[in-house]
Amino acid sequence: MDKGALGIVQPGEAASHWQPVPANGFVEVLVAPHTVAMENPAGFGRQTVPPGCYVREHAHDRSEEIIHVISGTAHAIIEGERHAMLPGTTFFLGRNRVHMFVNDGAEDLVFTWLLLPNGLETFFAAIGRPRMAGEAPPAPFPRPADVLAIEQRTVFAPPPPGEGVGGGRKPE
């Protein structure tokens, strides 16, 4: 019998990156093709977004995404429509669905993400700074100057005309 790969990641073992403004917080890459052999390339991780921060408006032109809220309260704006992000809420976002996540709650928003095919792990590493579990967060830092090129070679659709570096709008 042919068996597929096995990967196990214990708490604190995942590759992790501090994220630039406006999301701040950090991302942990739990499973990706570079961490375990897989037949269907997928990326899976956990993101933490502090109160008052947000994941800017964007879309994935090559991938489908599943978001599952672990803790915190926030809201998502999906194609202009507002949706509550409460613990236990799950979103399926097909290709080219414009979305953003806004932490307007009093505590960290923590959610998991699954991207098929993968690519977010490459993006997060390229725009972030390495993080060790338990270390204090750095002062907020800007996105790289070449963020548009990074987005286009990883998993993001080009921003709408006139949106500038990083695309997206301010949260509602």
TORDO-727815 format. One record per residue (C-alpha): x, z, y negated; residue in one letter; residue number from 0. Coordinates in nm, 2 decimals, padded with zeros to 4 digits, m for minus. Example, Ala and Ser with C-alpha at 12.3 -4.5 7.8 and 13.67 -1.06 7.14 Angstrom:
2
<<01.23,00.78,00.45>,'A',0> <<01.37,00.71,00.11>,'S',1> 
% end
This chain:
172
<<00.00,00.00,00.00>,'M',0> <<00.13,m00.10,m00.34>,'D',1> <<00.11,00.19,m00.59>,'K',2> <<00.13,00.17,m00.97>,'G',3> <<00.35,00.38,m01.19>,'A',4> <<00.29,00.75,m01.26>,'L',5> <<00.36,00.91,m01.60>,'G',6> <<00.32,01.27,m01.70>,'I',7> <<00.37,01.41,m02.05>,'V',8> <<00.37,01.78,m02.10>,'Q',9> <<00.30,01.94,m02.44>,'P',10> <<00.59,01.89,m02.68>,'G',11> <<00.75,01.61,m02.47>,'E',12> <<00.60,01.31,m02.64>,'A',13> <<00.78,01.10,m02.90>,'A',14> <<00.65,01.20,m03.24>,'S',15> <<00.67,01.07,m03.59>,'H',16> <<00.58,01.22,m03.93>,'W',17> <<00.36,00.97,m04.12>,'Q',18> <<00.39,00.86,m04.48>,'P',19> <<00.12,00.89,m04.74>,'V',20> <<m00.18,00.86,m04.75>,'P',21> <<m00.22,00.98,m04.39>,'A',22> <<00.07,01.23,m04.39>,'N',23> <<00.06,01.45,m04.08>,'G',24> <<00.21,01.31,m03.76>,'F',25> <<00.15,01.10,m03.45>,'V',26> <<00.25,01.17,m03.09>,'E',27> <<00.29,00.87,m02.86>,'V',28> <<00.18,00.99,m02.52>,'L',29> <<00.18,00.67,m02.32>,'V',30> <<00.31,00.32,m02.40>,'A',31> <<00.48,00.04,m02.21>,'P',32> <<00.82,00.17,m02.30>,'H',33> <<00.74,00.51,m02.15>,'T',34> <<00.59,00.40,m01.82>,'V',35> <<00.55,00.07,m01.63>,'A',36> <<00.20,m00.06,m01.67>,'M',37> <<00.01,m00.37,m01.56>,'E',38> <<m00.20,m00.39,m01.87>,'N',39> <<m00.01,m00.29,m02.19>,'P',40> <<m00.18,00.00,m02.36>,'A',41> <<m00.08,00.26,m02.61>,'G',42> <<m00.23,00.61,m02.61>,'F',43> <<m00.15,00.89,m02.85>,'G',44> <<m00.27,01.17,m03.07>,'R',45> <<m00.28,01.18,m03.45>,'Q',46> <<m00.31,01.47,m03.68>,'T',47> <<m00.43,01.41,m04.04>,'V',48> <<m00.42,01.71,m04.28>,'P',49> <<m00.71,01.80,m04.51>,'P',50> <<m00.74,01.57,m04.81>,'G',51> <<m00.55,01.29,m04.64>,'C',52> <<m00.67,00.97,m04.48>,'Y',53> <<m00.58,00.67,m04.26>,'V',54> <<m00.62,00.38,m04.49>,'R',55> <<m00.86,00.10,m04.44>,'E',56> <<m00.74,m00.16,m04.18>,'H',57> <<m00.83,m00.38,m03.89>,'A',58> <<m00.65,m00.48,m03.57>,'H',59> <<m00.66,m00.86,m03.51>,'D',60> <<m00.52,m00.85,m03.16>,'R',61> <<m00.64,m00.52,m03.02>,'S',62> <<m00.94,m00.31,m02.93>,'E',63> <<m00.92,00.06,m03.02>,'E',64> <<m01.09,00.38,m02.89>,'I',65> <<m01.08,00.69,m03.11>,'I',66> <<m01.18,01.03,m02.97>,'H',67> <<m01.20,01.33,m03.21>,'V',68> <<m01.05,01.65,m03.07>,'I',69> <<m01.08,01.89,m03.37>,'S',70> <<m01.16,01.90,m03.74>,'G',71> <<m01.44,01.74,m03.93>,'T',72> <<m01.40,01.42,m04.13>,'A',73> <<m01.57,01.08,m04.17>,'H',74> <<m01.50,00.73,m04.07>,'A',75> <<m01.59,00.43,m04.28>,'I',76> <<m01.65,00.13,m04.05>,'I',77> <<m01.72,m00.20,m04.23>,'E',78> <<m01.86,00.00,m04.53>,'G',79> <<m02.08,00.24,m04.33>,'E',80> <<m02.00,00.61,m04.32>,'R',81> <<m02.00,00.79,m03.98>,'H',82> <<m01.93,01.16,m03.91>,'A',83> <<m01.61,01.25,m03.72>,'M',84> <<m01.69,01.57,m03.53>,'L',85> <<m01.52,01.71,m03.22>,'P',86> <<m01.64,01.51,m02.93>,'G',87> <<m01.72,01.19,m03.13>,'T',88> <<m01.59,00.87,m02.98>,'T',89> <<m01.56,00.53,m03.15>,'F',90> <<m01.50,00.19,m02.99>,'F',91> <<m01.36,m00.05,m03.25>,'L',92> <<m01.34,m00.42,m03.14>,'G',93> <<m01.10,m00.66,m03.29>,'R',94> <<m01.12,m00.72,m03.66>,'N',95> <<m01.35,m00.42,m03.73>,'R',96> <<m01.24,m00.28,m04.06>,'V',97> <<m01.22,00.10,m04.05>,'H',98> <<m01.06,00.41,m04.21>,'M',99> <<m01.06,00.78,m04.14>,'F',100> <<m01.09,01.04,m04.42>,'V',101> <<m01.02,01.41,m04.36>,'N',102> <<m01.26,01.57,m04.61>,'D',103> <<m01.27,01.89,m04.40>,'G',104> <<m01.09,02.22,m04.44>,'A',105> <<m00.86,02.18,m04.14>,'E',106> <<m00.65,01.92,m03.97>,'D',107> <<m00.83,01.63,m03.82>,'L',108> <<m00.69,01.57,m03.47>,'V',109> <<m00.79,01.26,m03.26>,'F',110> <<m00.67,01.05,m02.98>,'T',111> <<m00.63,00.68,m03.00>,'W',112> <<m00.61,00.42,m02.72>,'L',113> <<m00.51,00.06,m02.82>,'L',114> <<m00.55,m00.23,m02.59>,'L',115> <<m00.31,m00.41,m02.59>,'P',116> <<m00.06,m00.17,m02.73>,'N',117> <<00.14,m00.18,m03.05>,'G',118> <<00.06,00.13,m03.26>,'L',119> <<00.35,00.31,m03.11>,'E',120> <<00.59,00.05,m03.26>,'T',121> <<00.41,00.06,m03.59>,'F',122> <<00.42,00.44,m03.62>,'F',123> <<00.79,00.46,m03.53>,'A',124> <<00.87,00.19,m03.79>,'A',125> <<00.69,00.36,m04.08>,'I',126> <<00.74,00.72,m03.99>,'G',127> <<01.03,00.97,m03.95>,'R',128> <<01.12,01.13,m03.62>,'P',129> <<00.95,01.47,m03.56>,'R',130> <<01.04,01.76,m03.34>,'M',131> <<00.75,01.97,m03.21>,'A',132> <<00.71,02.29,m03.42>,'G',133> <<00.92,02.18,m03.71>,'E',134> <<00.79,02.22,m04.07>,'A',135> <<00.64,01.90,m04.22>,'P',136> <<00.85,01.71,m04.47>,'P',137> <<00.74,01.66,m04.83>,'A',138> <<00.50,01.36,m04.86>,'P',139> <<00.70,01.03,m04.84>,'F',140> <<00.60,00.67,m04.92>,'P',141> <<00.53,00.39,m04.68>,'R',142> <<00.83,00.15,m04.63>,'P',143> <<00.86,m00.13,m04.88>,'A',144> <<00.83,m00.39,m04.60>,'D',145> <<00.51,m00.23,m04.46>,'V',146> <<00.32,m00.56,m04.47>,'L',147> <<00.58,m00.73,m04.24>,'A',148> <<00.57,m00.43,m04.01>,'I',149> <<00.19,m00.44,m03.99>,'E',150> <<00.18,m00.81,m03.92>,'Q',151> <<00.44,m00.79,m03.64>,'R',152> <<00.27,m00.50,m03.47>,'T',153> <<m00.11,m00.45,m03.46>,'V',154> <<m00.27,m00.51,m03.80>,'F',155> <<m00.46,m00.80,m03.95>,'A',156> <<m00.32,m00.91,m04.28>,'P',157> <<m00.48,m00.72,m04.57>,'P',158> <<m00.75,m00.89,m04.77>,'P',159> <<m00.63,m01.10,m05.07>,'P',160> <<m00.54,m00.87,m05.37>,'G',161> <<m00.51,m00.55,m05.16>,'E',162> <<m00.13,m00.53,m05.20>,'G',163> <<00.12,m00.35,m04.99>,'V',164> <<m00.04,m00.16,m04.70>,'G',165> <<m00.39,m00.31,m04.77>,'G',166> <<m00.69,m00.09,m04.77>,'G',167> <<m00.88,00.10,m05.04>,'R',168> <<m00.91,00.45,m05.15>,'K',169> <<m01.15,00.67,m04.94>,'P',170> <<m01.51,00.72,m05.05>,'E',171> 
% end
